[in-house]
């Protein structure tokens, strides 16, 4: 049995597909049928995009909470390299 390769889709296409449901209030079935993809693919993309967004926001929050100082961060990184 050979492993099936997934068709690569550009990030912009994925974002637009998710936006159809989230921002333009299309149903999942309407969105997937108009785009020619499966609902599983759309759910996976949504999960991935949400996870990336949550991670990015968490990093930004951590930097704000640390009173982000790039010079201090560089010094910290250099100190960690010396260990």
Secondary structure by P-SEA (a helix, b strand, c coil): cbbbbcccccaaaaaaaaaacccccccaaaaaaaacccaaaaaaaaaaaaaaaaaaaaaaaaaaaacccaaaaaaaaaaaaac
